[in-house]
Amino acid sequence: MKRLIATVTNDLTYDRRMQRICRTLANKGYEVCLVGRQLTNSLPLAHEPYQQHRLTCWFNKGKLFYLEFNVRLWWYLLWQKADMVCAVDLDTIIPGFVIGSWKGWTKIYDAHEYFSEVPEVVHRPQVKKIWEWVAKVFIPKADLAYTVGPALAAIFTHRYAIPFHSIRNVPNETIEAPVATDNGYLLYQGALNKGRGLEALIEAMQHIDGKLKIAGEGDLSNELREMVETLDLKNKVTFLGFVKPADLPELTAGAWLGLNLLENMGLSYYYSLANKCFDYIQAEVPAVHMNFPEYTALVEKHPVAILLTELSTESIVNIIRKLQLDTDKYLALKVACRNAKKHFTWQIEAEKLLTLYRDVRK
């Protein structure tokens, strides 16, 4: 039985991608340990078919956090026995790949995003240079590499001269949902961070007949809540906080429209293929996405969403109002979701993942 250690810097409770990956590998006979981060508000770990370990840090953000977490992760890995290590994003790759090389482990890289191109990094030249150096030095050392979508896979393959594979972050297959046209709530699920279009969305709610539910937390949590108070939208906008992965399908299925709004603040967002996109499809909920490459390619094959060419309060208001008035268009989107959902299930991606792990060679 091969032992795999996977490493992330986030709270394990809400990382649905890693939960799916680790469950799949564990159920196939791998001994898996997922290592993450202990926060002051972390929930008790749920029972899983794999091991889980949290590292506790004094610092929770900024350079000192990344430095401390990597030191603690380095020390943890130094005493572990394993056959494989999977570094998730650049912020865990150094200890994973250095210790992995020393111990002869198979080194795997899972890029959840284009790390050096996220908004928090892309406009900070010195910070970006550091992460680009980390990527240039360590990513080519991977024995296996994969990411969340074909566009990023192609970019990474070209840039780092090793093959990157695509493992989409898609949900499990669900039963058919009822075809409804009533104007239920609008739904945003995901991080409340810079560049997610949330300020424009909240402003748009002043002019939209409907309610908005926001599931998630992030750097802008307090600012967005204050904005809702200032605009007197408490009766129209509800913050749900973190929602457990097990509760998300029901929440999503109850929505009338899903929202995935991004500013073009770097290549990571521009080439993104968010898990919420597939959550909406699986729940048969039409959505609004940005006119970015992955979503354009998706809608060309499966017209499950409306694409925005610009992110503004006015454009959000216009597209939602039009959809509220055009029942035929909405129904067509919903039927397209029903037809597309069988193509985007974790059962399909899991087989790809298992093949990659089976065939990896040092």
C-alpha positions as CSV (number, residue, x, y, z in Angstrom):
1,M,0.0,0.0,0.0
2,K,1.5,3.4,-1.0
3,R,1.4,6.2,1.5
4,L,0.7,9.7,0.2
5,I,1.0,12.9,2.1
6,A,-0.9,15.9,0.6
7,T,-0.2,19.4,1.9
8,V,-2.4,22.6,1.9
9,T,-2.3,25.8,3.8
10,N,-6.0,26.1,4.3
11,D,-8.6,24.7,6.7
12,L,-9.3,21.1,5.8
13,T,-13.1,21.3,6.6
14,Y,-14.0,23.4,3.5
15,D,-11.5,22.1,0.9
16,R,-13.9,20.1,-1.3
17,R,-11.3,19.5,-4.0
18,M,-8.9,17.8,-1.6
19,Q,-11.6,15.9,0.1
20,R,-12.7,14.4,-3.2
21,I,-9.1,13.6,-4.3
22,C,-8.1,12.1,-0.9
23,R,-11.3,10.0,-0.6
24,T,-10.9,8.7,-4.2
25,L,-7.3,7.6,-3.5
26,A,-8.0,6.2,-0.1
27,N,-11.0,4.2,-1.4
28,K,-8.6,2.8,-4.0
29,G,-6.2,1.5,-1.4
30,Y,-3.7,4.4,-1.0
31,E,-2.9,5.4,2.6
32,V,-3.5,9.1,2.5
33,C,-2.7,11.8,5.0
34,L,-4.0,15.4,4.3
35,V,-2.0,18.0,6.1
36,G,-3.5,21.5,6.6
37,R,-3.9,24.4,9.0
38,Q,-5.5,24.8,12.4
39,L,-7.4,28.1,12.9
40,T,-8.9,29.5,16.0
41,N,-12.4,28.9,14.5
42,S,-11.7,25.5,12.9
43,L,-14.4,23.0,13.3
44,P,-13.6,19.5,14.6
45,L,-12.5,17.3,11.7
46,A,-15.1,15.0,10.2
47,H,-14.5,11.3,9.9
48,E,-12.9,10.5,6.5
49,P,-11.4,7.4,5.0
50,Y,-8.0,9.1,5.1
51,Q,-5.9,10.6,7.8
52,Q,-5.9,14.3,8.6
53,H,-3.4,16.5,10.4
54,R,-3.5,20.2,11.2
55,L,-0.5,22.4,11.9
56,T,-1.0,25.3,14.4
57,C,0.7,28.6,13.6
58,W,1.3,31.8,15.7
59,F,0.8,33.9,12.6
60,N,-2.3,33.7,10.4
61,K,-1.5,35.9,7.4
62,G,1.2,37.6,5.4
63,K,4.9,36.7,5.0
64,L,5.4,35.5,8.6
65,F,2.5,33.0,8.2
66,Y,4.0,31.5,5.0
67,L,7.4,31.3,6.6
68,E,6.2,29.8,9.8
69,F,3.9,27.3,8.1
70,N,6.6,26.1,5.8
71,V,9.0,25.6,8.7
72,R,6.4,23.6,10.6
73,L,5.5,21.6,7.5
74,W,9.2,21.0,6.9
75,W,9.7,19.6,10.5
76,Y,6.5,17.5,10.2
77,L,7.5,15.9,6.9
78,L,11.1,15.3,8.1
79,W,9.8,12.6,10.5
80,Q,7.2,11.0,8.2
81,K,7.4,7.8,6.2
82,A,5.8,8.0,2.8
83,D,6.0,7.0,-0.8
84,M,4.5,10.1,-2.4
85,V,4.0,13.8,-1.5
86,C,1.5,16.1,-3.2
87,A,2.2,19.8,-2.8
88,V,-1.0,21.8,-3.4
89,D,0.0,25.2,-4.9
90,L,3.3,27.0,-4.5
91,D,2.9,27.8,-0.8
92,T,3.7,24.2,0.2
93,I,6.0,23.0,-2.6
94,I,9.3,23.9,-1.0
95,P,9.2,21.6,2.0
96,G,7.3,18.9,0.1
97,F,9.7,18.7,-2.8
98,V,12.9,19.2,-0.8
99,I,12.1,16.6,1.8
100,G,10.6,14.4,-0.9
101,S,13.8,14.5,-2.9
102,W,15.9,13.7,0.2
103,K,13.7,10.7,1.0
104,G,13.1,9.4,-2.5
105,W,9.4,10.1,-2.6
106,T,7.4,10.6,-5.8
107,K,6.7,14.3,-6.0
108,I,3.3,15.5,-7.2
109,Y,2.1,19.1,-7.8
110,D,-1.5,20.0,-7.8
111,A,-2.1,23.6,-9.0
112,H,-5.4,24.9,-7.8
113,E,-4.7,28.3,-9.4
114,Y,-2.0,30.3,-11.2
115,F,-0.4,31.2,-7.9
116,S,1.9,34.0,-9.1
117,E,-1.0,35.6,-10.9
118,V,-3.6,35.8,-8.2
119,P,-4.8,39.4,-7.3
120,E,-3.0,39.3,-3.9
121,V,0.3,38.8,-5.7
122,V,0.2,40.0,-9.3
123,H,0.3,43.8,-8.4
124,R,3.2,43.3,-5.9
125,P,6.3,43.0,-8.1
126,Q,8.7,41.8,-5.4
127,V,6.3,39.2,-4.0
128,K,5.5,38.0,-7.5
129,K,9.2,37.6,-8.4
130,I,9.7,35.4,-5.3
131,W,6.8,33.1,-6.2
132,E,7.8,33.0,-9.9
133,W,11.3,31.9,-8.7
134,V,9.8,29.2,-6.5
135,A,7.7,28.0,-9.5
136,K,10.6,28.0,-11.9
137,V,12.9,26.1,-9.5
138,F,10.5,23.5,-8.1
139,I,7.6,22.8,-10.5
140,P,9.9,21.1,-13.1
141,K,11.0,18.7,-10.4
142,A,7.5,17.2,-10.2
143,D,7.1,13.6,-11.3
144,L,3.4,14.3,-11.9
145,A,1.6,17.6,-12.3
146,Y,-2.1,18.5,-12.8
147,T,-4.4,21.5,-12.4
148,V,-8.1,22.5,-12.5
149,G,-8.7,23.0,-16.2
150,P,-7.3,22.6,-19.7
151,A,-6.4,26.2,-20.3
152,L,-4.1,26.4,-17.2
153,A,-2.7,22.9,-18.0
154,A,-1.6,24.2,-21.5
155,I,0.0,27.3,-20.0
156,F,1.9,25.4,-17.3
157,T,3.0,22.7,-19.8
158,H,4.5,25.4,-22.0
159,R,6.0,27.5,-19.2
160,Y,7.6,24.7,-17.1
161,A,8.3,22.2,-19.8
162,I,6.7,19.2,-18.1
163,P,3.3,17.7,-18.9
164,F,0.4,19.1,-16.9
165,H,-2.9,17.2,-16.8
166,S,-6.4,18.6,-16.2
167,I,-8.5,17.3,-13.2
168,R,-11.6,19.4,-13.0
169,N,-13.0,20.4,-9.6
170,V,-16.5,19.0,-10.3
171,P,-19.1,17.6,-7.9
172,N,-20.5,14.1,-7.5
173,E,-23.4,13.2,-9.8
174,T,-26.8,14.1,-8.4
175,I,-30.4,13.1,-9.3
176,E,-32.4,15.3,-11.6
177,A,-33.7,18.5,-10.2
178,P,-37.2,19.9,-10.9
179,V,-37.5,22.3,-13.8
180,A,-38.6,25.5,-12.1
181,T,-38.9,29.1,-13.4
182,D,-39.9,30.9,-10.3
183,N,-37.7,33.8,-9.2
184,G,-35.9,32.2,-6.2
185,Y,-32.8,33.6,-4.6
186,L,-29.5,34.5,-6.4
187,L,-26.5,32.6,-5.0
188,Y,-22.8,33.4,-4.7
189,Q,-20.7,30.7,-3.2
190,G,-16.9,31.0,-2.7
191,A,-14.3,33.3,-1.1
192,L,-15.2,36.9,-0.3
193,N,-11.9,38.2,-1.7
194,K,-10.7,41.0,-3.9
195,G,-11.6,40.7,-7.5
196,R,-14.7,38.5,-7.1
197,G,-17.1,41.2,-8.2
198,L,-18.9,41.2,-4.9
199,E,-19.0,45.0,-4.5
200,A,-20.7,45.5,-7.9
201,L,-23.1,42.6,-7.1
202,I,-24.2,44.1,-3.8
203,E,-24.7,47.5,-5.4
204,A,-26.7,45.8,-8.1
205,M,-29.1,44.4,-5.6
206,Q,-30.5,47.9,-5.0
207,H,-32.1,47.6,-8.5
208,I,-32.9,43.9,-8.7
209,D,-36.2,42.4,-7.6
210,G,-35.0,39.4,-5.6
211,K,-32.8,38.2,-2.8
212,L,-29.1,37.3,-2.7
213,K,-27.5,34.6,-0.6
214,I,-23.7,34.7,-0.1
215,A,-22.0,31.5,1.1
216,G,-18.4,31.9,2.2
217,E,-16.0,34.2,4.0
218,G,-12.7,36.0,3.1
219,D,-10.7,39.1,3.3
220,L,-13.6,41.4,2.5
221,S,-16.1,39.8,4.9
222,N,-16.4,42.8,7.2
223,E,-16.3,45.3,4.4
224,L,-19.1,43.7,2.5
225,R,-21.3,43.4,5.5
226,E,-20.8,47.1,6.2
227,M,-21.7,47.8,2.6
228,V,-25.0,46.0,3.0
229,E,-25.7,47.9,6.1
230,T,-24.9,51.2,4.5
231,L,-27.1,50.5,1.5
232,D,-29.9,49.2,3.7
233,L,-30.0,45.9,1.9
234,K,-30.2,43.7,5.0
235,N,-33.6,42.4,3.8
236,K,-32.3,41.4,0.4
237,V,-28.7,40.2,1.1
238,T,-28.0,37.4,3.5
239,F,-24.5,36.3,4.5
240,L,-24.4,32.6,5.3
241,G,-20.8,32.4,6.4
242,F,-18.9,29.2,5.7
243,V,-21.2,26.4,4.6
244,K,-20.1,22.8,5.1
245,P,-19.5,20.9,1.8
246,A,-22.2,18.4,2.7
247,D,-24.8,21.3,2.9
248,L,-23.9,23.1,-0.3
249,P,-25.8,20.9,-2.8
250,E,-29.1,21.6,-1.2
251,L,-28.3,25.3,-0.9
252,T,-27.3,25.4,-4.6
253,A,-30.3,23.4,-5.8
254,G,-32.6,26.0,-4.2
255,A,-31.2,28.9,-6.1
256,W,-32.8,30.5,-9.2
257,L,-29.5,31.8,-10.5
258,G,-25.8,31.2,-9.7
259,L,-23.2,33.9,-9.9
260,N,-19.5,33.7,-10.7
261,L,-18.2,37.2,-11.2
262,L,-14.5,38.0,-11.6
263,E,-12.4,41.0,-12.4
264,N,-9.6,40.4,-14.9
265,M,-6.9,41.1,-12.2
266,G,-4.4,38.5,-13.3
267,L,-4.0,35.3,-15.3
268,S,-5.2,33.2,-12.5
269,Y,-8.7,34.7,-12.6
270,Y,-8.7,35.0,-16.4
271,Y,-8.0,31.3,-16.9
272,S,-10.0,30.1,-13.9
273,L,-12.5,27.3,-14.1
274,A,-14.3,27.5,-10.7
275,N,-15.8,24.6,-8.9
276,K,-19.0,26.7,-8.4
277,C,-19.5,26.6,-12.2
278,F,-20.0,22.9,-12.1
279,D,-21.9,23.0,-8.8
280,Y,-24.5,25.2,-10.6
281,I,-24.6,22.8,-13.6
282,Q,-25.0,19.7,-11.4
283,A,-27.9,21.4,-9.5
284,E,-29.5,22.5,-12.9
285,V,-29.2,26.1,-11.9
286,P,-28.4,28.6,-14.8
287,A,-25.5,30.9,-14.0
288,V,-23.8,34.1,-14.9
289,H,-20.0,33.9,-15.6
290,M,-17.5,36.2,-17.1
291,N,-16.5,36.0,-20.8
292,F,-13.2,34.4,-20.0
293,P,-11.6,31.6,-22.0
294,E,-12.7,28.5,-20.0
295,Y,-16.3,29.7,-19.6
296,T,-16.5,30.7,-23.2
297,A,-15.4,27.3,-24.3
298,L,-17.8,25.7,-21.9
299,V,-20.8,27.7,-23.1
300,E,-20.0,27.1,-26.7
301,K,-20.6,23.3,-26.1
302,H,-23.1,23.6,-23.4
303,P,-25.2,26.8,-23.2
304,V,-25.7,26.6,-19.5
305,A,-24.9,30.2,-18.6
306,I,-25.0,33.9,-19.7
307,L,-21.5,35.5,-20.1
308,L,-20.8,39.0,-19.1
309,T,-18.3,41.0,-21.3
310,E,-17.7,43.5,-18.5
311,L,-18.1,43.6,-14.8
312,S,-20.1,46.5,-13.6
313,T,-23.2,47.2,-11.5
314,E,-25.2,48.2,-14.6
315,S,-24.3,45.0,-16.6
316,I,-25.2,42.8,-13.7
317,V,-28.6,44.5,-13.3
318,N,-29.3,44.3,-17.0
319,I,-28.5,40.7,-17.4
320,I,-30.5,39.5,-14.4
321,R,-33.5,41.7,-15.3
322,K,-33.6,40.3,-18.8
323,L,-33.4,36.8,-17.6
324,Q,-36.2,37.4,-15.1
325,L,-38.4,38.6,-17.9
326,D,-37.5,35.9,-20.5
327,T,-38.9,32.7,-19.2
328,D,-38.1,30.8,-22.4
329,K,-34.5,31.8,-22.2
330,Y,-34.2,30.7,-18.6
331,L,-35.9,27.4,-19.3
332,A,-33.5,26.8,-22.2
333,L,-30.5,27.4,-19.9
334,K,-32.0,25.1,-17.3
335,V,-32.5,22.3,-19.8
336,A,-28.9,22.8,-21.0
337,C,-27.7,22.2,-17.5
338,R,-29.7,19.0,-17.3
339,N,-28.1,17.8,-20.5
340,A,-24.6,18.9,-19.6
341,K,-24.4,17.6,-16.0
342,K,-23.6,14.0,-17.0
343,H,-20.4,15.3,-18.6
344,F,-19.1,17.0,-15.5
345,T,-19.1,14.6,-12.6
346,W,-16.4,13.6,-10.1
347,Q,-16.9,10.0,-11.1
348,I,-15.4,10.8,-14.5
349,E,-12.5,12.9,-13.1
350,A,-11.8,10.3,-10.5
351,E,-11.0,7.7,-13.1
352,K,-8.5,10.2,-14.7
353,L,-6.9,10.9,-11.4
354,L,-6.5,7.2,-10.5
355,T,-4.9,6.6,-13.9
356,L,-2.4,9.4,-13.4
357,Y,-1.4,8.1,-9.9
358,R,-1.2,4.5,-11.2
359,D,1.1,5.4,-14.1
360,V,3.3,8.0,-12.4
361,R,7.0,7.1,-12.7
362,K,9.9,8.7,-10.8
